[in-house]
Amino acid sequence: QVQLVESGGGLVQAGGSLRLSCAASGRTFSSYTMGWFRQAPGKERDFVAAISWGGSSTYYADSVKGRFTISRDNAKNTVYLQMNSLKPEDTAVYYCAGKRGWSDPSKSYAFWGQGTQVTVSS
């Protein structure tokens, strides 16, 4: 099983940027689709972005398209989420997750990190 640890969250003003990291344990990291999700207070957890095992394919929620970029470094067992032009509505706990296969990249993730808080002030 792969264990995931997120970092990089914090408090930022609207219009600012943050880069989240998700470090994975295990030798099979490079075989997994990785995704980012977020959950705001009182709301369901929503899909944000996904990246295929080799990084050649990415997929984004409409709400973050053009502002967020997902990437991965398989040599470092790490996936990143670069977040630019942040808005107060981006405030949430952000989770990384992994699964096998690229089919329907917004769903059916098998393992999850513990989350990191992102707060965007207006």
N, C-alpha and C positions, 0 to 999 in steps of 0.2 A: 504494500500500500504506500502511496505517496503522501507525505505530510507537507502542508503549505503554511508559510508564515508571511503575512503581509506587513509592509512598513511604508512610511512616507506620508502618512496622513497628517493633518494638522489644520490650523486656522489660516485662512487666506482671504483677502479682500476680493470683492467682485471684480472680474477682469484679470485676475492673477492666474498663476499656474502652479501646479503641483505634479510631481511624478511619483506614482505608486510603484512599489516593487513587490514581487511575490517570489520568495525563495522556496524551492522544492527540494525535498530529500528523495533519495532513490535514484537508481541507475536508469529507470525507464522514462524519465521526464520527457525526453525528446520524442516519445511515441504518442504523447497525449495532445489532444486539443485542449487549449487553455482558455478560460473565459474570466471576465470580470462582471460582477453583479453589484447592485447597491440596494440598500433598504433605508428609506427615510422613516422617521418616527411615525408610527400609526399607519404605515403603508406596507404593502407586500414587497417582497424582494423582486427587483426588476433586472433584466438583462441589460448589460452595457456594451460589451464588446467581446469578440472571440478571435482566436488565431489558431490556424492549423498547426500540426506537429512540426512542419518544416518552416513555417512562417510565410508561406507563399500565398495563403488565403486569409483574409480578415473579413469580419462582419460586425456592423455597428447598429445600435439602436438609433432610430431617427433623431432622438433628442440630443445625441452627442456627436452625430456625424459632422465632420469638418472641424470639430473642436478637440476631440480626444483621439489619441493614436495608441493602439496596442502593438507591442513588439515583444520579441523573446530572444534570449541568448541561451541556446541549448548547452553551450560549453560551461555556462555558469549556473545552469538549472534555474533560470530566473525569467519571469515574465513581467513586463512593465505596462503601466498605463500612464501616458503623458496626457495631462489634462490642461488645456489652455482656455482662455476666455471664460473662466469659471463664473457661474451664476449662483445666486442664493439657492435656487431650486436644485442645484447639484449637491447640496448638503445631505449627507447620508453616511451610513457605515458601508464601506466598500469591501467586497469579498472576492477573492480569486477562487477558481474552481477548475477541476480537470475531469476529462473523460476520454474514452477511446472513440475514435471515429469523428468524422466531420459532419455527418448527417444532422440536420436541424441544429445548428450551432448555438441557438439560444436556450436549449432545453437539455434535460436529462444528464446533468453532471453528477459524477459519482463521488467525488471527494472535494472538501471545502477547507478553506482557511478560517481563521477566527475573526477576521475583519479588522479594518482600520478606519478610524473616524475622519471624515473630511467635513469641515465646516467653512462655508463661504459667507462672509458678512457683506451686507449691502452698504 
